[in-house]
Amino acid sequence: MRQHNAPWHFLFLLILAGESVFILPFVLARIFRPTVLEAFGLDNFQLGVCFSIYGIVALISYIFGGPIADKYPPRKLIAIALWMTGLGGLVYATFPSFMVLKILYGYWGFTTIFLFWAPMIKATRVWGGSHSQGKAFGFLDGGRGLVGVLFGSVGVLIFSLFITSEISQATASESQSAFKYVILVSSGIVVLVGLLVWFFLKLESKVEKGIILDKISISQLREVLRLPSVWLLMIIILCAYVGYKITDVFSLYAHDVMLYDQVRSAQIGTILLIVRPVTGILIGFLADRSQTTLWLFISFVACFLGSLVFASGLITDSQTALFFISILVVATGIYAARSLYFAVMEKGQIPLVLTGTAVGLISIIAYTPDIFAGPAMGYLLENSPGAEGHQHVFIMLAIFSFIGGVAAFCYFKLYRNKS
C-alpha cells in the first residue's frame, strides 16, 4: 500500500460521518439524559435495555457487515447507512412507546454497524496509506470527539431556543416539544452528511477497484483467521473498550468520592471531551514517527498505572491535585489506545482488501463490552456504595489494562521488524 491516495477532505468527511451516525442512538441520550427519560417516560433500566438490544443486533451485524465492506465501495455503504439512520429519527421524534423504541434501537444497531462500521475503518486505512496510519486513526478518533462536542452544543442551543419559559420551570410537554426539534434537526444533519459522503467521498477508480473483491469466500475467512494479529487485536480492543466504557463513571466518582456538586461533576465529563481530540491528534503524529505498536503498549501501561492509583483508595476528597493528574493519565491512556488499535492493522500484515472481513471478525469479540461492561460496573457500584464500589471498578480496569498491555506487547514483539 502506497502513501495515501485521498485528499484531506476525504478524512474530514469520514470524521463527520463517524460521529453523525451515532448522534440519534447515543449522543442525544448522553447529553440530554434527564430530558430523554422524561420525554419518553422511561427509567434508567429501560433506557439500558434499549442500549442492550442495540448491542446484540450490532454484534450480529459485525459478523455479516465485514465481508459486505470488502465487496462494495465504502462511499455507497456509508451514505446509505447515514440515510437509513436519519430516517429512524423521524420515528424517534414521535416519542413512540417503549416497545417501538426497542425495535428502533435494534434497527439502529443494524444501520450503524452492518452498513457503516467496517467501511469506515477500511476507508480510513486507505487514506492513511503506508506511512500515515497513526495520523489517520488518531485524527479519526480525535476528530469524532470534537464533532461530538459540536453536535452537543448545537443540540443544547436548539433546545434552549424552543423552551419558552425558564428552563428550570419548563413543563414536561414544553421540554418534549423543544426536544422534538433537536431530534428533527439532528436527523436532517445526518441525512445531509450522507449526501456529502455520496458525492465527495470518491476514490480514483483504480484505487477503488483495488480494494474491492468480486466475491467473499470461506478461504478468505480462513486466511484472516490464520493471522496472529487478528487474534491479538480481539484482546487489545476488548480491553481498551472496557476502559472507554469506564470513562462514564468519572463524573460519578467526582460526585460520590470527591463530593463535588452536580455542576462541578459535569465539568469533569467536559474535561474528558477535551482530552479525547488532543490525545488522538498528538498520538497520531507521534506514532507515525516511531513505532505505532510501541505507543499502543505504552497507552495500556499509562492506563494500568493510573487505575492502580484509583483502586488503592489513595484519592480522597482532599486530594484534588492527585485526582486530576490520575484522571488525565487514565483518560490519555484510554483515548491513545482507542486511536491506535486499528492503526496497527497495517503493521500486523492484514491485507487491505480483506480489511472489512478482518474488522468484522475482530469486532465480534472486541465489542462485547457493549453487552457486559455496563451491568458489571452497575453491579460493583451498587454492591459496595461509595468509595469502595469505585475502587472495585478501577480494579476491574487495572485487570483489563494489564491483559491489554500483555497482548499489545506481544503484538509489538511479533511485528517489530516486519514491514
N, C-alpha and C positions, 0 to 999 in steps of 0.2 A: 504493500500500500504506500503510495507516494504522499508527499506533503498535501495538505488539504486542497481540494479542488473547488470548494464552495466559498463564496464571499461572506463577509461578516453579517450581512442581513439575514443570511440563512440560519446562523446560530441565534441571532436575535429573535427570529420567528419561532425557533424551537423552544427558547426560554419562555416566550409569551404563551405559546400553546401548552407547554409543560405545566404551567401553573393554572392557566384559564380552565383547563379541562376539569380541575378539581375544585373550582370555586363553589359550584352548586352543591355537590355532596359534602364537602368538608370545610372550605374556608369560611363560608357564611355561618355554619354551625359553630365554628371555633370562635368567631368574633362576636356573634350575636346569640350566644348560647341561651341566656335567660329569655330573650325575645322568642327564639325558636321554640323553646319548651312551652312558653305561654301561648304563642300563636297557634301551635299545633295541638295544644292540650296534652303534652307528653310529660313523663317524668324522665329522670336521667337513665333509668334502666331501659325504658322503651327506646330512647334515642340510641342507647348502646346496642340494642337488638337490631336496629336498622343498620348500624355500622357492621355488626357481625354478619348479617345477610350479605352486605356489600363484600365483606372479606371472603366469604365462602364462594360467591359467584366469581370474584376476582381470581381466586386460587384455581378454579377450573379453567377460567379464561386464559391464565398464563400458559397452561399446557397447550391449548389449541391455537392461541393467538401468536405464539412464537413462530411456528412454521409459516403462517399466513404472511408474516412480515418479511420472510425470505422469498415470497412468491410475487408480491405486488410492490409498486413504488411507495416509499414512506409518505410522500406528499398526499396521495389519494387516501390512504388509510387514516392518516392524522386528521385531514379535513373532514372526512365522513364521521369520524369519532366525535369531533367538536360539534358538528351539526346535530348529531343524534343526542348528545349530552345536553345541548342547548334546548332542544325540543322538550326534554324531560322537565326543564324549568317551567314550562307552561303548565304542566300538571302540578308541579310544586307550588306554583303561585295561586292555585285554587284552594290551598290548605286542606288537602284531602284527609280521609280517615287514616287511622293507624295502619289498617290492612293495606290500603292503597300505597301508603308511604313505604311499607316494607317491600312491596312489589317494585316501586320506583327505585329504591336503593339497590335492589337486585339488578334492575335494568342498567343503572349507572355502573354497577360492578362490571357489567358486560361492555358498555360503550367506552369506558375509560381505560380498560385493561386489554380486552380481547383485540380491539382495533387500534389501540393507541400506544401502549407501553413499549413493546418491543420495537415498533417502527421508530419511536422517538430515540431510543438508545442507539439503534442502528444508524439513523441519520446523524446523530452526534458523533459517532465513530467515524463516519465518512468525512465529516467536517474536520475532525482532528488529524486525519492523515497519519503519517508515520511518526511525526515529531511533536504533535501538539495535543496528545490525548489528555494529559493532565489539565491543560488550559481549557480544552473543550468541555470536559465534565465538571471541572471546577467552576467555570463560567455558567454552565447549565444549572448546577445546584445553587450557586450563589445568586445568579440572576433570578431563578424561580423564587428564592427567598425575598428578593427586592420586589418582584411583581406581586407577591402575596401581600406585602405591606401596602403597596399602591392600591390594590383592589380593596383591601380592608378600609383604607382611608376614604376611597370613593364611596364605598358602601355606607360608611358612617355618615358621610356628608349628605348623601341622598336621604338616608333615614331621618336625619335631623331637619332636612328641608321640608319633609312631608308631615312632620309632627307639628300640629298647630299650637298645642298648649306647651307648658313647661314639660321637658322630658320626664322629670321625676313624677309629675302628676298625670302623665298620659294614661288614658284608659286602655284596656286590653284591645278594644276594637280599633282605637286610634293607632296603636303600635302595630297591629296586624295590617291595617291598610297601608301604613308607611313601609312596612317590611315587604309588602307585595311589590312596591315599586323597586325596591332593592333587588328582589328576585328577577323581575322582568328586565331591568337594565343589565343585570349580570348575564342573563340568558342571551340578550342581544349582543353583548360583548363577545361571548363565547362563539356565537354564530359568525360574527364579524371576523374574529381571529381565524375561524375555519375558512372563510373566503380569502383572506390574505395568504394563508398557507397554500390553498388550492392554486392561486395564481402566481405566487412568488417563491415557493419552496422548490424551485426547479433545479435539477441537476443536468449536466451535459448528458446527451443521450448515451454516449459510450460508457460513462460512469454509471448511469442508471442500469444499463444492460449488464454491467459487470457485477452488480450487487444483487441481481435477481435470478432465482432458479426457475427453470421451467416446471419442475415438479419436485416435491419433497418425498424422499424415500426412507424406508426403515434404516437403510445402510448409513444414511446421513445422521440419523438419530444416534446410531451406534458410534459413528465417528466422533460426534460431540461428547458422548458419554465416556469415550476412551481417554479423554483429555483430563489429566490431573487438575488442571487449572479450573475446570468446571466444578469439580467436587469441592475444591478448596474455597472457591467463590461462594458456594452454597453456605458454607460455615461462616465465612468472613462477613457476608451481607446479613445473614441471620443475626449475628452478634452485634453488628453495627446498628441494625434496625431496632433491636431491643433497646439500645442506647437512645436512639431517636425517639422511641415511644416514651422513655423515662423522662425526657426533657419536659413532658407535660406536667410533671409534678414539682418542678422548680418553684413555680409561683405559690403552690400549696405549701411547700416547705417554708417559704418566706413567711407565710401566714401562720402555720402551725408551730414552727420551731423558733423562727426569728421574731415572732409576734408582731409582724407588720400589719398595718390595716389593709383594706381591700385595694385602695389606690396604689399604695407602695408595692403590694404583692403583684399587681398587674404590671407595674413598671419593670419588674424582674422579667416577665414574659416579653416585654418590649425590648429589653437588652438582648435577649436571645434572638429576636428578629434581626437585630443589627449584626450580631456575631456571625450568623449564617452566611450572608453575602460576603462579608470581609474575609472570612476564613476560606470560602470557596475560591475567591479570586486570587488570594495570596498563595494558597496551597497549589493552585493550578500552575502558576508561574514557577514556583519552587520545584514542583515535581518534574516538570519538563526539562529543567536544567540539571537534574540529577536523576536519582532512581525513584520512579513512581512507587514501586513496590516497597522500597525502604520507608518512604513517607507514610505509606499505609500502615506499616508496622509501628512507626513512631506515634501515629494518631491513637492506636489502641493502647500504647504504653501510657500516654497522657491521660486517657480516659480511665485506665485502671488505677493510676496513682491518685487522681482526683476523687474517684469514687471511694477509695480506701479512707481518705480524709473524712468524707461524709459518713461512711459506715462506722468509723471509730468513735463517733459521738464527740469529737473534739470541738465541733462547731456549735456553740450555744448562742443565745440571743445577744450576748455581749461581744461576740467575735465577728463584728461586721466585716472587717478587712479580710479575714480568713474566709468568710462566707463568699465574698465577691471573687476573690482570687480562685477559690476552688470551683465555683460555678464557671468562671471563664476557662479554666483548664479543662474541665469535663466537657463543656459545650464545644470548645475548639476541637478537642479530640473527636467528638461525635460527628461534628459537621465536616471535619477534614476526611474522616473515614468515608462518610457519605459521598463526598465529592470525588473520591478516588477509586471506590470499589469497581466501578465499570471501566475506569480509565486504564486498569491493568489488564484488560482483555487482550489488547494488542501484544503486551509482553508475554502473556500466557498462551500465545500461539493459537488463539481461537480464530478460525478463518472468517474474514469479513462477511463473505457471502452466507455463512451459517450463523451470523450474529443473532438473528431473531430466534432461531431454534435453540441456541445456547441460552439466551436470556430467558426464554420460556421455561426451559428445564431447570435452570438455576433458581428462578423465582418461585417455583412450586414449593421448595424448601425454605428459601431465603425470606419470603414474606409471610411465613406462618405467624410471626409475632402479631400481625393484624388480628389474629384469632385468639392467641393465648396471653399476650402481654398485658392488655387492659384488665382482664379478670385477675391475673396473677398480682398485679400492683394493687388492685382494689382489695384483694384478699389480705395482702400483707399490711396494708394501711388500716383496714377495718379491724383486723385481728389484734393488733397492738397499737391502740390510738396514740397520737402524739409523736414525740421524737423517736421512740423505739421503732414504730412502724416504718418511718422514713429511713432509719438505719438499715432495716431489713431490705428495703427497696434498693438501697445503694450496695448492699452485699450482693444482691442479685445482679446488679450492673457490673460489679467488680468481677464476678464469676464469668459472665458473658464476655467482658473485656479481655480477661485472661485467655479464654478459649479462642476468641477472635485474634488476639495477639499471636498466639502459637501458630494458628493457621496462616496468618499474614507473614510470619517469619519463615514458615515452610515455603510459601509462595516466593518470597524474596530469594531464598537459597536456591530453589529449584530453577528459577528463570533469570538469575542474576546475569549470567554470561550468554544468554541466548538472545538473539535479535530476531 
